[in-house]
Amino acid sequence: MKQEIIKILPEIELIQDPELRDQTAQVWEDAIIDGGWTIAAILKMPFSVHVENCTITFIEHVRTVCKMCIAVSDVLTESYGDRARIDYDTLIAGALLADVGKLIEYEEKDGRITKAGRGRHLRHPFSGVAMSHARGVPPEVQHIIATHSKEGEMMIRSNESVIFHHADFIDFDLVSKKRPF
């Protein structure tokens, strides 16, 4: 299944550290299996159950936000050099794992994507951190997963988490506010 995951999320290959790259793919595999998903279903899944008639898929959202994070990181590094202090692998792994918990939070029922039973008790940042921790993903990456959404408002976000948080909400706000795309 790892090769199928890399096929739908080729940005995994941008992670330079082989152990972190493997952990990232393994967390995705765990989430797919635990949530009872298939690759085909994930490719059709809307990125949010909170957006009516959502036309952006989950995988499109994950990949788009990851690419936006890379672009922001590149601009900051080009402008500020080492002063930007951005760990590229941490940023990419965090961007790819931040929403993986949605595979536990959501379920397909009667042809619709809805909150799963577990999703009524735990939002995706919590399940994403739990799955990542189980696979030994570094705390710096877990921090991005934990703080990317409203749950992170009480924390001081790392540089990587700030980048992801804003990229994620750019995408969410543009898609969810019924603006023409």
C-alpha positions in Angstrom: 0.0 0.0 0.0 3.0 2.3 0.5 3.5 2.8 -3.2 -0.2 3.6 -3.7 0.1 6.3 -0.9 3.2 7.8 -2.5 1.4 7.8 -5.9 -1.5 9.9 -4.5 0.9 12.0 -2.2 4.1 12.3 -4.1 5.3 15.1 -1.8 6.2 12.3 0.7 9.3 11.8 -1.5 10.4 15.4 -0.8 11.1 14.4 2.9 14.9 13.9 2.9 15.1 11.9 6.1 14.3 8.3 5.1 13.0 7.4 8.5 10.6 10.3 8.7 9.6 9.7 5.1 8.7 6.1 6.0 6.9 7.1 9.2 4.8 9.6 7.3 3.7 6.9 4.7 3.1 4.4 7.5 0.8 6.8 9.5 -1.2 7.3 6.3 -1.4 3.5 5.8 -2.5 3.1 9.5 -5.2 5.8 9.1 -6.5 4.3 5.8 -6.8 0.8 7.4 -8.1 2.0 10.7 -10.7 4.2 9.1 -11.8 1.5 6.6 -11.0 3.6 3.5 -9.7 2.6 0.1 -7.4 4.7 -2.0 -10.3 5.2 -4.5 -12.6 6.5 -1.8 -10.0 8.9 -0.4 -9.5 10.3 -3.9 -13.2 11.2 -4.1 -13.6 12.3 -0.4 -14.3 16.1 0.1 -11.7 17.8 2.2 -14.3 18.9 4.8 -17.7 17.9 6.0 -18.2 21.5 7.1 -18.3 22.9 3.5 -21.6 22.4 1.7 -21.2 21.0 -1.8 -17.5 20.9 -1.4 -15.8 20.4 -4.8 -12.2 20.2 -3.4 -11.1 16.7 -2.5 -9.3 15.7 0.6 -6.1 14.8 -1.3 -6.2 18.0 -3.4 -6.4 20.0 -0.1 -3.5 18.1 1.5 -1.3 18.4 -1.5 -2.2 22.0 -2.2 -1.5 23.1 1.3 1.8 21.2 1.4 2.9 22.9 -1.8 1.9 26.3 -0.4 4.0 25.5 2.7 7.0 24.7 0.4 6.5 27.9 -1.5 6.4 30.0 1.7 9.4 28.2 3.1 11.3 28.8 -0.2 10.5 32.6 -0.2 11.4 33.0 3.5 14.7 31.1 3.1 15.5 33.0 -0.1 14.8 36.3 1.7 16.3 35.6 5.2 18.6 32.7 4.7 19.4 30.8 7.8 17.6 33.4 9.9 14.3 31.9 8.7 15.0 28.8 10.8 12.6 26.4 9.0 13.1 22.7 9.1 12.0 21.5 5.6 11.4 17.9 6.5 9.4 18.8 9.6 7.3 21.2 7.6 6.6 18.8 4.8 5.8 15.8 7.1 3.6 18.1 9.3 1.8 19.4 6.2 1.2 15.9 5.0 0.1 14.5 8.4 -2.0 17.5 9.8 -5.3 16.2 8.4 -4.6 12.4 8.3 -6.8 12.1 11.4 -9.8 13.0 9.2 -9.6 9.4 8.0 -10.7 8.5 11.5 -12.9 11.5 12.1 -15.0 10.9 9.0 -16.8 7.9 7.5 -18.7 7.2 4.3 -22.3 6.3 5.1 -25.1 6.0 2.6 -22.9 7.5 -0.1 -22.1 10.6 2.0 -19.1 11.6 4.0 -20.1 12.4 7.6 -18.6 12.5 11.1 -17.8 9.0 12.3 -18.6 7.9 15.8 -15.0 8.5 16.8 -15.1 11.9 15.1 -17.9 13.1 17.4 -15.5 12.5 20.3 -12.1 13.5 18.9 -11.3 15.9 16.1 -8.6 15.0 13.6 -5.7 16.9 15.3 -6.0 14.6 18.3 -6.3 11.3 16.3 -3.5 12.5 14.0 -1.1 13.1 16.9 -2.0 9.7 18.4 -1.3 7.8 15.2 1.9 9.8 14.6 3.1 9.2 18.1 2.5 5.5 17.7 4.8 5.4 14.7 7.5 7.4 16.4 7.0 10.6 14.4 9.1 13.4 16.1 7.4 15.8 18.5 8.2 18.7 16.2 6.0 17.2 13.5 3.3 16.2 16.1 3.3 19.8 17.2 2.2 20.9 13.7 -0.6 18.3 13.7 -1.7 19.3 17.2 -1.6 23.1 16.7 -2.7 23.6 13.1 -6.4 24.1 13.9 -8.3 26.0 16.6 -6.9 23.5 19.1 -3.6 25.3 18.7 -4.8 28.7 19.6 -3.5 28.2 23.2 0.0 27.2 22.1 3.0 29.1 20.8 3.3 27.7 17.3 6.7 26.7 15.9 7.8 28.4 12.7 6.7 25.4 10.7 3.3 25.3 12.4 2.7 29.0 11.7 3.4 28.4 8.0 1.1 25.4 7.9 -1.7 27.0 9.9 -1.9 30.0 7.6 -1.5 28.0 4.4 -4.3 25.6 5.6 -6.6 28.5 6.4 -5.9 30.2 3.1 -7.1 27.1 1.3 -10.0 26.5 3.7 -11.2 30.1 3.5 -11.0 30.4 -0.3 -12.9 27.1 -0.7 -15.5 27.4 2.1 -16.7 31.0 1.5 -18.3 30.2 -1.8 -15.9 32.5 -3.7 -15.5 31.9 -7.4 -12.4 29.8 -7.9 
